[in-house]
Amino acid sequence: MEVILRQSVEKLGHPGDVVKVSNGYARNYLLPRGIAVIATEGNKKQIEAQRKRLEAAEDARREAARTEAERLEQVSLTFSARVGEEGKLFGSVTASDIVQQLEALGHRVEKRQVDLHEPIKALGVYRVPIRLHADVKPEIKVWVIKQ
């Protein structure tokens, strides 16, 4: 199915791009969230007229993400946890834990934006990327120390 993107989507395209995606991805994700519209001739003409407005809105979102990224890159979170004999944690540090500490510091981040592939289960310093925008991914330092 061909769709016209209304927002930037990572690894797919930018606003105004006509892309071909699977029917399920379009019907279940892109169309209900307003991220894309079906690519008909009428929609193509309409989107072409709106392209400048969409690009300006996307630039504003990207710029807001960049300013937030500058603030986030200064952040360093510290988690203290109980540790076993081999340096392994009893439990783990998850994306939810990171979001809670960021909110306590005044940063509004959703759990799905924290790019933590698996929970942290050992002591050390980790760099965790935060996906604020398709083009903006700052990294925060996460320190896991012994309690």
C-alpha positions as a Markdown table, in Angstrom:
| # | Residue | x | y | z |
|---|---|---|---|---|
| 1 | Met | 0.0 | 0.0 | 0.0 |
| 2 | Glu | 1.3 | 3.4 | -0.9 |
| 3 | Val | 1.0 | 6.1 | 1.8 |
| 4 | Ile | 2.0 | 9.8 | 2.1 |
| 5 | Leu | 3.9 | 10.5 | 5.3 |
| 6 | Arg | 2.7 | 13.5 | 7.4 |
| 7 | Gln | 5.5 | 13.1 | 10.0 |
| 8 | Ser | 9.0 | 11.9 | 9.9 |
| 9 | Val | 9.3 | 8.1 | 10.6 |
| 10 | Glu | 12.7 | 6.5 | 11.4 |
| 11 | Lys | 14.0 | 4.3 | 8.5 |
| 12 | Leu | 10.9 | 5.1 | 6.4 |
| 13 | Gly | 10.9 | 8.8 | 5.3 |
| 14 | His | 10.1 | 12.4 | 5.9 |
| 15 | Pro | 6.9 | 14.4 | 5.6 |
| 16 | Gly | 5.5 | 14.5 | 2.1 |
| 17 | Asp | 7.3 | 11.3 | 1.0 |
| 18 | Val | 5.3 | 8.7 | -0.9 |
| 19 | Val | 6.4 | 5.3 | 0.5 |
| 20 | Lys | 5.2 | 1.8 | 0.0 |
| 21 | Val | 4.5 | -0.1 | 3.2 |
| 22 | Ser | 2.7 | -3.3 | 4.1 |
| 23 | Asn | -1.1 | -3.1 | 4.4 |
| 24 | Gly | -1.1 | -4.1 | 8.1 |
| 25 | Tyr | 1.5 | -1.5 | 9.0 |
| 26 | Ala | -0.5 | 1.2 | 7.3 |
| 27 | Arg | -3.9 | 0.2 | 8.6 |
| 28 | Asn | -2.9 | -0.6 | 12.1 |
| 29 | Tyr | -0.2 | 2.0 | 12.9 |
| 30 | Leu | 0.4 | 4.8 | 10.4 |
| 31 | Leu | -3.2 | 5.7 | 9.4 |
| 32 | Pro | -4.9 | 5.6 | 12.9 |
| 33 | Arg | -2.2 | 7.7 | 14.5 |
| 34 | Gly | -2.4 | 10.3 | 11.7 |
| 35 | Ile | 1.3 | 9.7 | 10.7 |
| 36 | Ala | 0.3 | 9.0 | 7.1 |
| 37 | Val | -2.6 | 9.2 | 4.6 |
| 38 | Ile | -3.4 | 6.9 | 1.7 |
| 39 | Ala | -1.7 | 8.0 | -1.5 |
| 40 | Thr | -4.5 | 8.9 | -3.9 |
| 41 | Glu | -4.2 | 11.4 | -6.6 |
| 42 | Gly | -6.2 | 13.9 | -4.7 |
| 43 | Asn | -4.2 | 13.4 | -1.5 |
| 44 | Lys | -0.9 | 13.7 | -3.5 |
| 45 | Lys | -2.0 | 17.2 | -4.8 |
| 46 | Gln | -3.2 | 18.2 | -1.4 |
| 47 | Ile | 0.0 | 17.1 | 0.3 |
| 48 | Glu | 2.1 | 18.9 | -2.2 |
| 49 | Ala | 0.3 | 22.1 | -1.3 |
| 50 | Gln | 0.8 | 21.4 | 2.4 |
| 51 | Arg | 4.4 | 20.2 | 2.0 |
| 52 | Lys | 5.9 | 23.6 | 3.1 |
| 53 | Arg | 3.7 | 23.7 | 6.1 |
| 54 | Leu | 4.5 | 20.1 | 7.1 |
| 55 | Glu | 8.2 | 20.7 | 6.6 |
| 56 | Ala | 8.0 | 23.8 | 8.8 |
| 57 | Ala | 6.2 | 21.9 | 11.5 |
| 58 | Glu | 8.7 | 19.1 | 11.3 |
| 59 | Asp | 11.6 | 21.5 | 11.6 |
| 60 | Ala | 10.0 | 23.0 | 14.7 |
| 61 | Arg | 9.6 | 19.5 | 16.3 |
| 62 | Arg | 13.2 | 18.7 | 15.3 |
| 63 | Glu | 14.5 | 22.0 | 16.8 |
| 64 | Ala | 12.5 | 21.4 | 20.0 |
| 65 | Ala | 14.0 | 17.9 | 20.2 |
| 66 | Arg | 17.5 | 19.3 | 19.7 |
| 67 | Thr | 17.1 | 21.8 | 22.6 |
| 68 | Glu | 15.8 | 19.0 | 24.8 |
| 69 | Ala | 18.7 | 16.8 | 23.7 |
| 70 | Glu | 21.2 | 19.4 | 24.8 |
| 71 | Arg | 19.6 | 19.3 | 28.3 |
| 72 | Leu | 19.5 | 15.5 | 28.4 |
| 73 | Glu | 23.1 | 15.0 | 27.4 |
| 74 | Gln | 24.1 | 16.8 | 30.6 |
| 75 | Val | 22.1 | 14.3 | 32.7 |
| 76 | Ser | 23.8 | 11.6 | 34.6 |
| 77 | Leu | 21.6 | 9.1 | 36.6 |
| 78 | Thr | 22.8 | 7.0 | 39.5 |
| 79 | Phe | 21.2 | 3.8 | 40.6 |
| 80 | Ser | 22.3 | 2.0 | 43.8 |
| 81 | Ala | 21.5 | -1.7 | 43.9 |
| 82 | Arg | 22.2 | -4.7 | 46.0 |
| 83 | Val | 24.9 | -6.9 | 44.3 |
| 84 | Gly | 25.8 | -10.5 | 44.5 |
| 85 | Glu | 29.3 | -12.0 | 44.7 |
| 86 | Glu | 30.0 | -11.8 | 41.0 |
| 87 | Gly | 28.9 | -8.2 | 40.5 |
| 88 | Lys | 25.5 | -9.1 | 39.3 |
| 89 | Leu | 22.5 | -7.2 | 40.5 |
| 90 | Phe | 19.6 | -8.6 | 42.5 |
| 91 | Gly | 17.0 | -7.3 | 40.0 |
| 92 | Ser | 17.8 | -4.9 | 37.2 |
| 93 | Val | 17.6 | -1.3 | 36.1 |
| 94 | Thr | 14.8 | -1.0 | 33.5 |
| 95 | Ala | 13.6 | 1.7 | 31.1 |
| 96 | Ser | 10.8 | 2.5 | 33.6 |
| 97 | Asp | 13.4 | 3.2 | 36.3 |
| 98 | Ile | 15.2 | 5.5 | 34.0 |
| 99 | Val | 12.0 | 7.4 | 33.1 |
| 100 | Gln | 11.1 | 7.8 | 36.8 |
| 101 | Gln | 14.4 | 9.4 | 37.6 |
| 102 | Leu | 14.3 | 11.6 | 34.5 |
| 103 | Glu | 10.8 | 12.8 | 35.5 |
| 104 | Ala | 12.1 | 13.6 | 39.0 |
| 105 | Leu | 14.8 | 15.8 | 37.4 |
| 106 | Gly | 12.1 | 17.6 | 35.3 |
| 107 | His | 12.6 | 15.8 | 31.9 |
| 108 | Arg | 9.4 | 14.5 | 30.3 |
| 109 | Val | 10.3 | 11.3 | 28.5 |
| 110 | Glu | 8.1 | 8.3 | 27.6 |
| 111 | Lys | 9.2 | 4.7 | 28.4 |
| 112 | Arg | 9.1 | 3.8 | 24.7 |
| 113 | Gln | 11.6 | 6.6 | 23.9 |
| 114 | Val | 14.3 | 5.0 | 26.1 |
| 115 | Asp | 16.3 | 2.8 | 23.8 |
| 116 | Leu | 17.3 | 0.2 | 26.3 |
| 117 | His | 17.3 | -3.2 | 24.5 |
| 118 | Glu | 17.5 | -5.3 | 27.7 |
| 119 | Pro | 17.6 | -4.3 | 31.4 |
| 120 | Ile | 20.9 | -3.5 | 33.0 |
| 121 | Lys | 21.9 | -6.3 | 35.3 |
| 122 | Ala | 25.5 | -5.5 | 36.2 |
| 123 | Leu | 27.5 | -2.7 | 37.9 |
| 124 | Gly | 29.1 | -0.1 | 35.6 |
| 125 | Val | 28.6 | 3.0 | 33.6 |
| 126 | Tyr | 26.2 | 2.8 | 30.6 |
| 127 | Arg | 25.3 | 5.2 | 27.8 |
| 128 | Val | 21.6 | 4.9 | 27.1 |
| 129 | Pro | 20.2 | 6.6 | 24.0 |
| 130 | Ile | 16.8 | 8.4 | 24.2 |
| 131 | Arg | 14.8 | 8.7 | 20.9 |
| 132 | Leu | 13.3 | 12.2 | 21.0 |
| 133 | His | 12.9 | 12.5 | 17.2 |
| 134 | Ala | 13.8 | 10.4 | 14.2 |
| 135 | Asp | 17.0 | 12.5 | 13.7 |
| 136 | Val | 17.7 | 13.3 | 17.4 |
| 137 | Lys | 19.0 | 10.7 | 19.8 |
| 138 | Pro | 20.9 | 12.0 | 22.8 |
| 139 | Glu | 22.7 | 9.6 | 25.2 |
| 140 | Ile | 22.5 | 9.9 | 29.0 |
| 141 | Lys | 25.0 | 8.3 | 31.4 |
| 142 | Val | 23.6 | 5.7 | 33.7 |
| 143 | Trp | 25.7 | 4.7 | 36.7 |
| 144 | Val | 24.9 | 1.5 | 38.5 |
| 145 | Ile | 26.7 | 1.4 | 41.8 |
| 146 | Lys | 26.9 | -0.9 | 44.8 |
| 147 | Gln | 24.4 | -0.2 | 47.6 |
